[in-house]
Each structure stands twice: as structure tokens, then as C-alpha cells.
Amino acid sequence: MVIQIDDAGTVSLTPLPAVPVAFAGGSDAEGPYTLGQLNIKVWLDQSPDHCYSTLKWRFDVPEGTTLAEVAAAAGALVTRHEGLRTRFLGGDVPTQRVTGSGELPIEVWSLDERQTGPVDQTALDYALLARLAAGIGPDAPLPLRVAVAVQGELVRAAVMVFSHLAVDFQAMTLLGREFTALLREPGHQPAEVHQPLAQAEAEADPRARRRAEAAIRHWERHLRQVPQCLYARPRTGPAAGGGIAQLTSPAGAAALRHIAARTRASRPTIVFAALCAVLARRTGYRECRFPILSGNRFESRLERYIGTLAQSVLVRLDTTDAGFDELVRRAFGAMLSASRNGAWDAGVAIRLHRRVAAERGLRLRFEPLFNNLVVDSSAPEAPPEPVEALAAAASGSQIVWSPAPPTSTLLRFDLWQVDGALLFSCWSSDTGRADRNEAESLLLAVERLLLAAAGADLDAAAVGPATGLEPIARGPGWLFVDSCWVELDEVRRLLDDALGAGVAQVFAEPAGPDTTLVAYVDGSRGEPASPEQLHARCLAALSDRLTAMTPQRYVICDGTPPDPTDPAGWRLLPVLAEGTGRQGLDLSRSG
């Protein structure tokens, strides 16, 4: 399981000398990054201190396991999988360099024999992982660290911390199973292993390159229509850090089994459909466009691949006139279509993001993010619990809130578990805009919808009310422009910050069936500026404004009218220059 580290807890551990474990996997070798590795590199370049730059995992250690057996299993994993003995080098041409042989140090901690009372296993895992809290640099000799807690000769806990360049969540899951299998059967050998250097070579094949290029075209189509912030809502307070709400719902898990038996859909697909219904109800968007993470393990050779393959894809799900079961069917098709475009060149993609963002005059947020960490391979069948019992069972649901660091994504949803209990979390990176109550209400709305749909399909008119949520209230100062909800006052503040107080006014003007933002600028002050220069300044000042965008057109006038808030007065002034400001724009730092 994945562990979020808060502190070392109360477990007392004493350091012992590290145990070196030799590995010998062949000759040294090197090659270019895979698309998955490049994707993580670009992300880490932008967010080097992100809490998911390293991934943490606890292993299932059978009772009676010795330190020597754990060392042998760890050595076998590193020998077998090139990605676990790779240095990730940057530069103009990023390179993965595989070490053929060497030593892996296992950090050993002794559980204090004087500690009174039983030791909680979770607390022990937390304590051990806390001692591996330091990050792993991309160019570290090995992209993992291993630690064990021993009591006498026996291992009580074993954990690993990995660079995200080396593994993704599904790879860690595979490693966990393989590690335990090696402890139970030291000679255990999985099927033939596909290695990252071979994956990089496969991605250089012309057919694979064409698929990656098609994925970029898929991104561009969606980037031109996706809202910059799906969850645009009035700020409720100052930015105050982030937090994670985690729902644990046995009733939700039972409801998922009922719905899966009826629709024959996977349970993660059902959760995604319910989330889209909740977001559509709350935000007012009938069409949900936001990123999900694709595991990219569709080919048989990648099913047991130890490396990082997951990349985000933009999904589009139209909730219009859809009953719940129809929404589940649409969700399956939308996720499948998006996942076909899940492997792409992150270097090309980031240039595309900058270009489209500059042309549209906004900051693309790629939120909310839906991250499914469940592999649902079980055949759908209804649980023994009758549907009528689910409402009462919901009283056993729990939500736990914990502080978390802010990120660049306002809302992130992680699906951790569907068996026994639904484990679903919502991470808000700005509690001044989406506070604890908001995050918890979204999770509970998903649960309510699942319970309502467990016994029978819901028609389209019943889906929204079943969430128990009302749409976000937006006042008269809000406008819908270029698929985005924006606050006109926030756009005005943007112009004041970018161009100087009182230099410009912005107005909403009709453009056919749509609305466009037009900025009237006093060109008689200071040095003359072109529409391109004005647009560049506005882009630079966008920063973290979730509900603002640059004007679509700039009109530079000779002076300011007596009443600057009257658009008719501006239109009477001589025009020095006008335009969109998008021509010949330098995109090297925008977006």
C-alpha cells in the first residue's frame, strides 16, 4: 500500500549497520529516456519538491522472515529489473544509464526491545518510511532506497522508496507481489521481463512515433476547448495551504458491486462516471473535460513492466440527458478513447501547452485530475448485502482530513480501493478556494449518487438531485468566455497589475453567440506599446489567477474618456492601434 508520511510516530528505532547486497544484471548500458521517463522529468523540472517525486511502498513480509531472506529478495529484484539500477542523466539529450553490477545498501533499524506494549504495524511502517524521507535525485547511483525494521533476527517491516523516474504506481504493485513471492519461493521467476531500454527502442519505431504524434494532435484539439479551471468558484478566504479529505465507505463499495453487476462496467469506471456527474452538477459544465492518468499497459509485454509508463490524457465526457447507466457507458468509451492517446513526447507537449495558452490568453490548469490506482480484474457480481441495507450502512462511512502541501492542481481525486470499502480522496491545493467542507461535500456527493444508483438506474432528471449538491452560485460579475468562467473584476485587476493602474479598462462585448473581452488602453501615457506587447505583459501577470484571462482584443486609444467605465466614451476616441496581440508572440516563457 502507499503511505503518506506525516511524522515518525512514537515507534522507537535504533540504527544498525547497513547490509550491502550485491547485484549482477549484465553489462553497463545506456540509451534515451522513454516517453514515460521524459514525462516525469519535465514534471519534476517544474515541481522538483513535489511530494510524489518519490514514491513510497511497504512490502508484505511473511512472519518468520529473516534479514538475509529480505536481502536476497531485494538483490534479485534489482538484478532482474534494469530500471532499479539506472541513473537518470539530464542535459540536451536526457540519458538513462543502466549499471550492470554493484551493491544496494539495505538500511537496517532495530525495534527497541525495551518498548512496552504491542507495536502497531502501520505506525511501524510510518516510522520506517520517515527515515527514508530524503528525496532521491535523478542522477543518484540507484533510484531506490530500502529499509527494514528488525526484532532480533526477524524482519518486522520492509519498505522501499523509489524515484518516480524509475517506477509508477502499477510498477510498485508488481514489485510488491514479486518481492513477497521471492520471500515465499526464493527461486520464483516471472515471465520474460521487458526493460526500459527496450521500451525506448520500441518507442523509436516509426509506427510508435506516429501514435505519439497523433496523441499530440488529440491534446491540441482538447486544449483549445478545455476550461482553464473547471472548478472556478468565488474565493471563500485567503490562500491557506492544501489538504486531503479521504472517504472510507463500505456502503460505497457494496453499491459499486451492485452497479457493476448491472452495467458490466469496471468499478473505477463507475466511480469516474459518478464524479463527472457531481462535477457537472456543481460547476454547471454539462461537458466535463479534464485529465485522467492512463497506465499505458495495454500491450501484453507491458503488463509486468517495471518502469514509469503512466501519463495524463484529456478526457471528454458529455453528461447531457444521460441517466446513470448511460453515463457509465459514456465514461467507459471516453476513458478508452482518451487512453489510446496516452503516450506522447512531454517536450513537444509543453511547447504546445504554451502556444495554445498564449493564443487563448489563459493559464491551462489541467484540473481536476482523476487518478485511478485500482486494477479491477474481478468479474462483476452483486454483493450478498441487499440494496435496502446500504442506506443504513452509510452511517459507517468516515472522512479523515489531513493537511497537505499546495500543488499546481486545484483539485485532485485519487481512487485507492474498491474492495471491502471505497477509499476515495480529494486533494485541494488551495483551501481558500476549495476548503475542507467543499472537498468533503464532493466525496459525500459521489457516495450518495452511488447509493442512489445501486438498486436501479436513475433517469437523467434524477442524477443531479441525487448528488445532494446545488450548483456553484456565481454573481453578476461572472462571465462565460471561451469555455471558461471568469470574474470581470479579476480581469480588471490583471490589467492594472500588468499595465498600470487606470491605464486600461476591459469590457465584455458580444461576438455572435459568444462573449469576448475587449481592453481599451490609454496609449498617450509613457512609451507607445503594440497589442503584442500588451498581451505579453498580461500573460506574464496571469500567475495563479484561476478566474481571469487576458482580453481577446486590445484597442489602443489616444487618451482616456471623461468616464473610463463607459465603453461608449472609449469608442469615440481616436484609435492608435488595435489587434489581438497574438501575432509574432514569443512563447518561450508563456503559459
Secondary structure by P-SEA (a helix, b strand, c coil): cbbbbcccccbbbbbccbbbbbbbccccccccccaaaaaaaaaaaacccccccbbbbbbbccccccaaaaaaaaaaaaaacccccbbbbbccbbbbbbbcbbbbbbbbbbccccccccccaaaaaaaaaaaacccccccccccbbbbbbbccccccccccccccccccaaaaaaaaaaaaaaaacccccccccccaaaaaaaaacaaaaaaaaaaaaaaaaaaacccccccccccccccccbbbbbbbcaaaaaaaaaaaaaccccaaaaaaaaaaaaaaaaccccbbbbbbbbcccccccccccccccbbbbbbbbbcccccaaaaaaaaaaaaaaaaaaccccaaaaaaaaaaaaaaaccccccccbbbbccccccccccccccccccccccccbbbbbbbbbbccccbbbbbccccccbbbbbbbcccccccaaaaaaaaaaaaaaaaaaccccccccccccccccccccccccccccccbbbbaaaaaaaaaaacccccbbbbbbbcccbbbbbbbbcccccccccaaaaaaaaaaacccccccccccbbbbccccccccccaaaaaaccccccccccccccccccc
